[in-house]
Amino acid sequence: MSLIKQNMIINKTFAEELALMLLEIDAVVLRPNNPFTWSSGWNSPIYCDNRLTLRFPKIRKKISKAFVEIVEKEFPDVEVITGTATAGIPHAAWVAENLDKPLAYVRAKAKSYGLGNQIEGGVDKGQSTLVIEDLISTGGSAMSVIDALKFIGADVRGILTIFTYGFDKANERFEKAGIPVFALTDYATLIKVAVEKGYIKEDDLEQLNRWRANPEKWPK
């Protein structure tokens, strides 16, 4: 049995509250009968853009507060807060500010000019850090950040994310790397709230569950 926490939700009440807020501001849109196409080429009945939370001070403050509570409970001695470029940077900044800790962020790739940095703000060899992400789908982008941090000798303690789909592919990647993942809300919670609040119909659940089980091949 796995000893690495995956997609842990500390506050289930807030997870439902946040799921509703994301639906209300169209940060998450559900279209089971008119799917989106992701950049990966996958067809999807859901599209999530948590950058929209930046427009709403009350929501982003609640997100920051929830992240801070996780850090204080699970990682009280962590030394640096690291954001993923670009969507994770503002949330990481607010968390670092509230905790009075240093801030760093990791680019998708090293700069081709100047000092050629990939990690900005700085995490020293041996320092402990948490990665803050806005969204986890397959886990590829988050793992590239973790790899960059580990390459320079940082001690990556875990990932905090606003939302996760909870895909097996992502779970396997983080499990292999020994990285725990803490989410503020997730796909299962979102779908539950969406049905309760009338954003989707009960009849849509079959399609949504089929997609979640096999997103690469859905809707076949």
DABEL-V690264 format. One record per residue. RES is the residue in one letter. SS is DSSP state (@ for helix, = for strand, . for the rest). OMEGA is omega in whole degrees, -180 to 180 (* if undefined). NEAR is the number of other ideal C-beta (glycine too) atoms within 10 Angstrom. Layout:
res-><RES | RES>
ss-><SS | SS>
omega-><OMEGA | OMEGA>
near-><NEAR | NEAR>
//
This chain:
res-><M | S | L | I | K | Q | N | M | I | I | N | K | T | F | A | E | E | L | A | L | M | L | L | E | I | D | A | V | V | L | R | P | N | N | P | F | T | W | S | S | G | W | N | S | P | I | Y | C | D | N | R | L | T | L | R | F | P | K | I | R | K | K | I | S | K | A | F | V | E | I | V | E | K | E | F | P | D | V | E | V | I | T | G | T | A | T | A | G | I | P | H | A | A | W | V | A | E | N | L | D | K | P | L | A | Y | V | R | A | K | A | K | S | Y | G | L | G | N | Q | I | E | G | G | V | D | K | G | Q | S | T | L | V | I | E | D | L | I | S | T | G | G | S | A | M | S | V | I | D | A | L | K | F | I | G | A | D | V | R | G | I | L | T | I | F | T | Y | G | F | D | K | A | N | E | R | F | E | K | A | G | I | P | V | F | A | L | T | D | Y | A | T | L | I | K | V | A | V | E | K | G | Y | I | K | E | D | D | L | E | Q | L | N | R | W | R | A | N | P | E | K | W | P | K>
ss-><. | . | . | . | . | . | . | = | . | . | . | @ | @ | @ | @ | @ | @ | @ | @ | @ | @ | @ | @ | @ | . | . | . | = | = | = | . | . | . | . | . | = | = | . | . | . | . | . | = | = | . | = | = | = | . | @ | @ | @ | @ | @ | @ | . | @ | @ | @ | @ | @ | @ | @ | @ | @ | @ | @ | @ | @ | @ | @ | @ | @ | @ | . | . | . | . | . | = | = | = | = | = | . | . | . | . | @ | @ | @ | @ | @ | @ | @ | @ | @ | @ | @ | . | . | = | = | = | = | = | . | . | . | . | . | . | . | . | . | . | . | . | = | = | . | . | . | . | . | . | . | = | = | = | = | = | = | = | = | = | . | . | . | @ | @ | @ | @ | @ | @ | @ | @ | @ | @ | @ | @ | . | . | . | = | = | = | = | = | = | = | = | = | = | . | . | . | @ | @ | @ | @ | @ | @ | @ | @ | @ | @ | . | . | = | = | = | = | = | = | = | @ | @ | @ | @ | @ | @ | @ | @ | @ | @ | . | . | . | . | . | @ | @ | @ | @ | @ | @ | @ | @ | @ | @ | @ | @ | . | . | . | . | . | . | .>
omega-><-177 | 174 | 180 | -179 | 180 | 176 | 179 | 174 | -176 | -175 | -176 | 177 | 179 | 178 | 178 | 178 | -180 | 178 | 179 | 179 | 179 | 177 | -177 | -179 | -180 | 171 | 172 | 178 | -180 | 178 | -177 | -179 | 178 | -167 | 173 | 170 | 179 | 178 | 178 | -176 | 178 | 166 | -176 | 176 | -176 | 174 | -176 | 177 | -176 | 173 | 179 | 178 | -179 | -178 | -171 | -177 | -178 | -179 | -177 | 176 | 178 | 177 | 180 | 180 | -180 | 176 | -179 | 179 | 178 | -180 | -178 | -179 | -171 | -174 | -173 | -177 | -179 | -171 | -175 | 173 | -177 | 177 | 175 | 180 | 1 | -170 | -179 | -174 | -177 | 180 | 177 | -180 | 180 | 179 | 179 | 179 | -179 | -179 | -179 | -180 | 176 | -179 | 172 | 168 | -176 | 176 | 176 | 175 | -178 | 177 | 179 | -177 | 179 | -179 | 178 | -177 | 167 | 178 | -178 | -178 | 170 | 168 | -178 | 176 | 179 | 179 | 177 | -179 | 172 | 178 | 177 | -176 | 179 | -173 | 173 | 174 | 179 | 179 | -176 | -178 | 179 | 180 | 177 | 176 | 179 | 180 | 179 | 180 | 179 | -179 | -180 | 174 | 178 | 178 | -177 | -175 | -178 | 177 | 172 | -178 | 176 | -174 | 174 | 173 | 180 | -179 | 177 | -178 | 179 | -180 | -180 | 179 | -178 | 178 | -180 | -179 | -179 | -176 | 175 | -179 | 177 | -178 | 175 | 174 | -176 | -175 | -178 | 179 | -179 | -179 | 177 | -179 | -179 | 178 | -178 | -176 | 174 | 177 | 174 | 179 | 176 | -179 | -179 | -173 | -179 | 179 | -178 | 178 | 178 | 178 | -178 | -179 | -176 | -174 | -176 | -175 | -179 | 11 | -179 | *>
near-><2 | 8 | 7 | 15 | 13 | 17 | 20 | 15 | 19 | 14 | 14 | 10 | 8 | 18 | 22 | 17 | 17 | 26 | 26 | 19 | 20 | 25 | 18 | 13 | 15 | 10 | 24 | 25 | 14 | 19 | 13 | 19 | 11 | 6 | 17 | 14 | 10 | 14 | 5 | 11 | 7 | 16 | 15 | 20 | 22 | 22 | 15 | 22 | 15 | 23 | 13 | 14 | 23 | 15 | 10 | 15 | 9 | 9 | 19 | 17 | 12 | 17 | 26 | 21 | 13 | 21 | 24 | 18 | 14 | 20 | 23 | 12 | 10 | 17 | 19 | 8 | 7 | 20 | 17 | 22 | 31 | 32 | 27 | 26 | 15 | 12 | 19 | 27 | 20 | 19 | 25 | 27 | 17 | 21 | 24 | 23 | 13 | 16 | 18 | 6 | 16 | 16 | 21 | 22 | 23 | 29 | 16 | 12 | 11 | 13 | 11 | 6 | 7 | 6 | 7 | 9 | 13 | 18 | 19 | 17 | 18 | 13 | 26 | 13 | 8 | 10 | 18 | 15 | 25 | 26 | 27 | 31 | 25 | 24 | 21 | 27 | 20 | 18 | 24 | 12 | 18 | 27 | 19 | 16 | 25 | 25 | 12 | 20 | 22 | 13 | 10 | 14 | 11 | 24 | 15 | 21 | 18 | 23 | 27 | 26 | 25 | 26 | 25 | 27 | 23 | 18 | 18 | 11 | 13 | 22 | 18 | 12 | 19 | 22 | 16 | 10 | 16 | 11 | 21 | 20 | 25 | 23 | 26 | 26 | 27 | 20 | 21 | 17 | 21 | 25 | 20 | 14 | 21 | 22 | 15 | 12 | 12 | 7 | 18 | 21 | 10 | 7 | 9 | 18 | 15 | 10 | 16 | 20 | 11 | 16 | 22 | 17 | 10 | 10 | 21 | 13 | 11 | 17 | 13 | 7>
//
